[in-house]
Amino acid sequence: MREKIKQSIHSTLDDAALVRAFQAGDETVFDELVLRHKDTMFNLCYKFLRDYHEANDSAQEIFIKVYRSLKNFRFQSSFSTWLYRIAVNTCKNRLKSLDYRFKKRIKSLDSHGSANNNPSSDIADESRSPMVELEKKERSLLVQKAIDSLPGSKRTMVILRDIEGLPYDEIAEITGFNLGTVKSKLARARSDLRKKLRGVI
Amino acid sequence: MECAEIRPRLSEYMDGVLDAQTMSLVEKHMLTCRECKKTLESFQSLVQELSDLHPIKPPDDFLEQLHERMAKRFDLKNLMRRLFFPFRIKIPLQFATAAAMAVLIFFIIRTPEIEKEMADIPELEDRYESVDKTDTKDVFEASRGKGALAPAPKVSSPMEPHPAQQLAGSPKETAPVKLASKSKKTAVKPRVQGKEYPQEPSAVKAEPKPSDKVATKAIEIVLLLTSEVSMGADTPQLNREMTDFAAPEKGKIRERRASRIGVTAPAAPSHALKGDGLEEDQGIEYLAEGEIESKDESVSRVLSHDRAPSRVRDLIHSLKGTVLSMEYDQNTGQPRSLDAKIPAGQYGFFFEKLQQLGTLQSPPPALDAKGPEPIKIRIHFIHS
């Protein structure tokens, strides 16, 4: 009962307040931060890694890093931006890892690819007909494949801007690029995707 | 603006991040250019498609999984933290430990060397001590009576002739001993003057235990003997095997001519000759002390070269050495060579005394052995 009350109180606090509470010694607020951001982090990891278990593993690693460093957070950016920064770096490092590259190579030999690794993939839209749904699913797969084919920084731009919907300045803060670089990289990424998906879109 | 300038700006235009002036120019161009308008529409569809990608749900027990992972990871960390002090304590402690280890290792390595150095020091000191604190007792006194030769010389300087070194004249001798030595002889004083030498090899404390090991190679010495005739008429040629007159004690054993017999100690009864002379090659004969050997009793003489070999033997015995054998000339019957072994520590002193008995043809070779370790010597007698 006490736990539930505590959770409800925590849910009313914004991220900054929760972080301050954590820094004051109340480590129970950490659970609230996890519950609040786990979906976003999981999806972000999934967009990068295109594998359910890899995404789950990476998302948990992100929160472990947050737990270790939260006491030293200095509020120079929002908690969300700081979290995204950790997430993007974690996913980039994972993409570079030999283990991940090996698994990806093995997966590419399987024609079903990522679809098999995602038991709870696309949420079905009941308003559409099965055919439409099927087309949509196939199109999504193609789009995701096209994103996969982008190099690291371009892929990051597309995910943060077009999938996560983050503003340019936040993207600049997360990635460490200046604003002009973010704009030009995103433009080039979109142009590449448009060429790859010609005929689909 | 041209299409090539417009198309790179369509992405920013779409997101509304262009500056006002550039935005106005793009909009103006779009009104007239169908291709650029189509490109913009495709960008918009793409972005729409990307944003429509359905989110993926994480596992329901995501939080529990995270707790489990954290428990494993941080419990180990806490344990490590508990085991080791904070850095401000840990680092100085580690430095202190490293320094203590270094000192310990240094002493472990150095200890055998230190012990060795310490062991060497007394050895050297004792050696010099025994040189300085020579006992007044002569070595010869123990075996030959009083007034014998002075103690054995130092090993390091075997050939230092000492003016105070004196040849002992045995009080028991009845005939004066005249030797063909260059140096003068004076009465032996009980106390050795000047340089003093260690009494015995065992006086040197750090010396190794005396062993029976004998140097395999004998030291060769050539001793030139000259003769002095005390009075004279005709001197018949001695035709005898042995001519050892110099036995101060009774029971001196005479060796067989031209044979090598190992002799360890004189231990035979005396036997007086009465002018018969000695038979050649006839076993062992004994001479009485101071007996004159001559067929012709009118001639009384003492031959130094006859006496020298026996004096050499006496000298060897006095130094606690052993005469191994003597060889005699077949024609003259005179001793030709003598094999013996003496303690290495007496080497120098032995040669000093030897010089009083005869002339050394060449300086004695240097000796490597030390202390009581016996050395072999072979003295070749040359009768002038």
Interface residues (C-beta under 8 A of the other chain):
Chain A: D31 V34 L35 K38 D39 F42 N43 Y46 K47 Y52 A55 N56 A59 Q60 F63 I64 Y67 N118 S120 S121 D122 I123 R139 S140 V143 Q144 I147 V158 R161 D162 I163 G165 Y168 K183 L186 A187 R190 S191 L193 R194 L197 I201
Chain B: P8 R9 L10 S11 E12 D15 V17 T39 S42 F43 S45 L46 V47 E49 L50 S51 D52 L53 H54 P55 I56 K57 P58 P59 F62 L63 Q65 L66 R69 M70 R73
